[in-house]
Amino acid sequence: MKIEEIRKMWVTQNRDVQNEVQLWDSQSEDPTYHHLYDEFLKLLEREHMLDKSYDVLDIGCGVGVYTIALADRVNTATGLDISPKMLGHGQKILEESRINNVSLEIADWNTVDLEKKEMKERYDLVFAHNTPAICDASTFEKLVDSSRHFCAVCSPIRMIEPIMQKVQKIAGIGDNGSSCENYFAFMLDMLLYKGYQPKLYYYV
């Protein structure tokens, strides 16, 4: 599949950002979003994606558990999310732990302009862990373009989770051919078309 075809097929329609923000804010106390899965961090280490000299970007970071977990393994870590309440929890952790090389910022990755923000090829590692922030060809390409070394996307093959289903519906990525099952094919095709050699890992 050509990259132009993917861009036409993998799109987001009729997003309601205000509702998305309210929905994620309402889930900010849920322990699910405060839990860290070590397997993902082990993968980053195993693939040599972490280094004390690296600047890292976490897209759709939520509370920032992964952003914060990398504090002592990288130079700087930046987390972006649309939910002020999610980020508020993370900011509290940063203040209590006196971590000063991590920043959590409010941003909608869909509308971030890499050129204006001077984010093109700015980071050594850019990743997105279980987030609807990477919801179409545009947001995925921006993820790739903001990295100068490594990228990683972690997402379930098949996800049945009420809160995520609501977010996907609001974001316009429910049943329009851009569900989670199709993401990986689109991602792999785009990366191969651009000349990259992606690796695929599966764990339960």
C-alpha positions as CSV (number, residue, x, y, z in Angstrom):
1,M,0.0,0.0,0.0
2,K,1.4,3.4,-1.0
3,I,1.9,6.0,1.7
4,E,-0.6,8.4,0.0
5,E,-3.3,5.7,0.3
6,I,-2.5,5.2,4.0
7,R,-2.8,8.9,4.6
8,K,-6.3,8.9,3.0
9,M,-7.5,5.8,4.8
10,W,-6.0,6.4,8.3
11,V,-7.6,9.6,9.4
12,T,-9.4,11.0,12.4
13,Q,-12.9,12.6,11.9
14,N,-15.1,14.8,14.0
15,R,-12.9,15.0,17.1
16,D,-14.5,16.7,20.2
17,V,-11.4,17.7,22.1
18,Q,-13.3,19.3,25.0
19,N,-15.1,16.0,25.6
20,E,-11.8,14.1,25.3
21,V,-10.2,16.3,28.0
22,Q,-13.2,16.0,30.3
23,L,-13.3,12.2,29.9
24,W,-9.6,11.8,30.7
25,D,-9.8,14.2,33.6
26,S,-12.6,12.1,35.0
27,Q,-10.3,9.1,34.9
28,S,-7.3,10.7,36.5
29,E,-7.9,8.9,39.9
30,D,-8.2,5.5,38.3
31,P,-5.3,3.2,39.4
32,T,-5.2,1.7,35.9
33,Y,-3.5,4.9,34.7
34,H,-1.1,5.1,37.6
35,H,0.3,1.6,37.0
36,L,3.6,1.0,35.2
37,Y,4.3,-2.2,33.2
38,D,7.9,-3.1,33.4
39,E,7.9,-5.1,30.2
40,F,7.9,-2.0,28.1
41,L,10.8,-0.4,29.9
42,K,12.7,-3.7,29.7
43,L,12.2,-3.6,25.9
44,L,13.5,-0.1,25.7
45,E,16.6,-1.1,27.6
46,R,17.1,-4.3,25.7
47,E,17.0,-2.5,22.4
48,H,19.5,0.1,23.7
49,M,17.0,3.0,23.4
50,L,17.9,4.5,26.7
51,D,21.1,6.4,27.5
52,K,22.1,9.0,30.1
53,S,22.7,11.5,27.2
54,Y,19.3,11.0,25.6
55,D,16.4,13.5,25.5
56,V,13.1,11.6,25.4
57,L,9.5,12.5,24.5
58,D,6.4,10.6,25.8
59,I,3.3,11.3,23.7
60,G,0.0,11.0,25.5
61,C,1.8,10.4,28.8
62,G,-1.3,10.6,31.0
63,V,-0.1,10.7,34.6
64,G,3.4,10.4,33.3
65,V,4.4,7.1,34.9
66,Y,6.7,6.2,32.1
67,T,8.1,9.7,31.7
68,I,9.0,9.8,35.4
69,A,10.3,6.2,35.4
70,L,13.0,7.3,32.9
71,A,14.2,10.2,35.0
72,D,17.4,8.5,36.2
73,R,18.1,6.7,32.9
74,V,18.1,9.7,30.5
75,N,19.2,13.3,30.2
76,T,15.7,14.8,30.0
77,A,12.2,13.4,29.6
78,T,9.2,15.3,28.4
79,G,5.6,14.1,28.6
80,L,2.7,15.6,26.7
81,D,-1.0,15.1,27.4
82,I,-4.3,16.9,26.9
83,S,-5.6,16.2,30.5
84,P,-4.7,18.8,33.1
85,K,-5.8,16.5,35.9
86,M,-3.7,13.6,34.7
87,L,-0.7,15.9,34.4
88,G,-1.5,17.3,37.9
89,H,-0.9,13.9,39.5
90,G,2.4,13.5,37.7
91,Q,3.5,17.0,38.7
92,K,2.8,16.2,42.3
93,I,5.1,13.1,42.0
94,L,7.8,15.2,40.4
95,E,7.6,17.8,43.2
96,E,7.6,15.2,46.0
97,S,10.5,13.3,44.5
98,R,12.4,16.4,43.6
99,I,12.9,15.3,40.0
100,N,14.1,18.2,37.9
101,N,14.9,16.6,34.5
102,V,11.3,15.7,33.7
103,S,8.7,18.1,32.4
104,L,5.0,17.4,31.9
105,E,3.2,19.7,29.5
106,I,-0.4,20.2,28.3
107,A,-0.5,19.6,24.5
108,D,-2.8,18.0,21.9
109,W,-0.4,16.0,19.7
110,N,-3.0,16.3,16.9
111,T,-2.4,20.0,16.6
112,V,1.3,20.2,17.6
113,D,3.3,21.9,14.8
114,L,6.8,20.4,14.8
115,E,8.4,23.2,12.9
116,K,7.0,26.0,15.1
117,K,7.8,24.1,18.3
118,E,11.3,23.3,16.9
119,M,10.6,19.6,17.7
120,K,11.6,18.1,14.4
121,E,14.4,15.5,15.1
122,R,14.7,17.0,18.5
123,Y,14.5,13.8,20.6
124,D,16.7,10.7,20.8
125,L,13.7,8.5,21.7
126,V,10.0,9.3,21.1
127,F,7.4,6.8,22.3
128,A,3.7,6.4,22.8
129,H,2.3,3.9,25.3
130,N,-1.3,2.8,25.1
131,T,-2.6,6.2,24.0
132,P,-5.2,7.4,21.4
133,A,-2.9,10.4,20.8
134,I,-1.4,8.4,17.9
135,C,-4.7,8.0,16.1
136,D,-4.0,8.6,12.4
137,A,-1.3,8.9,9.7
138,S,-0.5,12.5,10.6
139,T,0.0,11.9,14.3
140,F,2.1,8.8,13.6
141,E,4.3,10.6,11.1
142,K,4.9,13.4,13.6
143,L,6.0,10.9,16.1
144,V,8.6,9.6,13.6
145,D,9.7,13.0,12.5
146,S,10.3,14.3,16.0
147,S,12.9,11.6,16.7
148,R,16.5,11.6,15.6
149,H,17.2,8.1,16.7
150,F,14.5,5.8,18.1
151,C,10.7,5.5,18.2
152,A,8.5,3.0,20.0
153,V,4.7,2.6,20.0
154,C,3.0,0.2,22.4
155,S,-0.6,-0.6,21.8
156,P,-2.9,-3.6,22.3
157,I,-3.8,-5.7,19.3
158,R,-7.3,-6.0,20.5
159,M,-8.5,-3.7,23.3
160,I,-11.9,-3.9,25.0
161,E,-11.8,-1.1,27.6
162,P,-14.8,1.1,28.3
163,I,-12.9,4.4,28.8
164,M,-10.7,3.8,25.6
165,Q,-13.8,2.9,23.6
166,K,-15.4,6.2,24.6
167,V,-12.3,8.2,23.8
168,Q,-11.9,6.5,20.4
169,K,-15.6,7.2,19.6
170,I,-15.1,10.9,20.5
171,A,-11.9,11.0,18.5
172,G,-13.6,9.5,15.5
173,I,-11.5,6.3,15.3
174,G,-14.1,3.7,16.3
175,D,-15.5,1.8,13.3
176,N,-14.2,3.9,10.4
177,G,-11.5,1.4,9.4
178,S,-8.9,2.9,11.7
179,S,-9.4,0.6,14.7
180,C,-6.5,-0.8,16.7
181,E,-6.4,-3.9,14.6
182,N,-5.4,-1.8,11.5
183,Y,-2.9,0.5,13.2
184,F,0.0,-1.9,13.0
185,A,-0.4,-2.6,9.3
186,F,-0.6,1.1,8.6
187,M,2.4,1.9,10.8
188,L,4.6,-0.9,9.3
189,D,3.7,0.0,5.8
190,M,4.5,3.7,6.4
191,L,7.8,2.9,8.0
192,L,8.9,0.5,5.3
193,Y,7.8,3.0,2.6
194,K,10.0,5.6,4.3
195,G,13.0,3.2,4.3
196,Y,13.0,2.2,8.0
197,Q,13.4,-1.3,9.3
198,P,10.8,-1.6,12.1
199,K,10.9,-4.3,14.7
200,L,7.7,-5.9,16.0
201,Y,7.3,-7.3,19.5
202,Y,4.4,-9.1,21.1
203,Y,3.9,-9.8,24.8
204,V,1.1,-10.7,27.1
